[in-house]
Amino acid sequence: MASLLQSERITVATLPPTALAATPDAGLPALRMVIAAGEACHPDIARRWSAARRFFNGYGPTEAAVCSALAEYARGGRVLLRTPDGP
């Protein structure tokens, strides 16, 4: 995954936390934003991937390919979810 992100100069990626956990986060200068979605995101994954870029935790029902809630991870904070219109 890291070689694809690097070679294609991906700037925004939405990936499940399991994929993020197995992918090195260093050496990806083009990657500016990561959205973790599809399963619960462990805070360690959020901390690691937010060190050099914006990191969002997304949530949506498994029955549809939509994101119904999204929250940006603030370094040192918790991995939260909120609706797009507020807390």
C-alpha positions in Angstrom: 0.0 0.0 0.0 2.8 2.5 0.9 4.5 2.0 -2.5 1.2 2.7 -4.3 0.5 5.8 -2.2 4.1 7.0 -2.9 4.3 6.1 -6.6 0.9 7.6 -7.5 1.5 10.7 -5.3 -1.9 10.1 -3.6 -2.9 13.2 -1.6 -6.1 12.0 0.1 -6.8 8.4 1.0 -9.8 6.6 2.7 -8.7 3.3 4.2 -9.8 1.0 6.9 -7.8 1.1 10.1 -6.6 -2.4 9.6 -4.9 -1.3 6.3 -3.4 1.7 8.0 -2.0 -0.4 10.9 -0.2 -2.6 8.3 1.2 0.3 6.2 4.2 2.4 7.0 3.2 6.1 7.4 6.7 7.6 6.6 8.0 8.6 3.2 4.6 9.8 1.9 5.2 13.5 1.3 2.2 14.0 -1.1 -0.3 12.4 1.4 -2.0 15.4 3.1 -5.2 13.8 4.5 -6.2 10.3 5.6 -9.7 9.2 6.5 -10.1 6.0 8.5 -13.4 4.3 7.9 -15.0 0.9 7.8 -14.2 -0.2 11.3 -13.3 1.2 14.7 -10.0 3.2 14.7 -7.6 2.6 17.6 -6.1 5.8 19.0 -2.5 4.6 18.3 -3.4 4.4 14.5 -4.8 8.0 14.6 -1.7 9.3 16.5 0.7 7.7 14.0 -1.1 8.8 10.8 -1.9 12.3 12.0 1.8 13.2 12.8 2.4 14.6 9.3 -1.1 15.1 7.9 -4.7 15.7 8.7 -6.5 12.6 10.0 -10.2 12.0 10.1 -12.2 9.2 11.6 -15.3 8.3 9.5 -18.3 6.3 10.2 -21.1 5.0 8.1 -23.5 2.1 8.1 -22.1 -1.1 6.6 -25.2 -1.5 4.4 -24.2 1.5 2.3 -21.1 3.2 1.0 -21.7 6.5 2.8 -20.0 8.4 5.5 -22.6 9.6 8.0 -20.3 11.0 10.6 -16.8 12.4 10.5 -14.4 13.9 13.0 -10.9 15.3 12.7 -8.4 13.9 15.1 -6.6 16.5 17.2 -3.1 15.5 18.2 -3.2 14.4 21.8 -7.0 14.1 21.7 -9.4 11.3 21.5 -10.7 9.6 18.3 -14.2 11.0 18.2 -17.2 10.9 15.9 -19.7 13.6 15.3 -22.3 14.3 12.7 -21.3 16.8 9.9 -23.6 19.4 11.4 -22.3 19.3 15.0 -21.4 17.3 18.1 
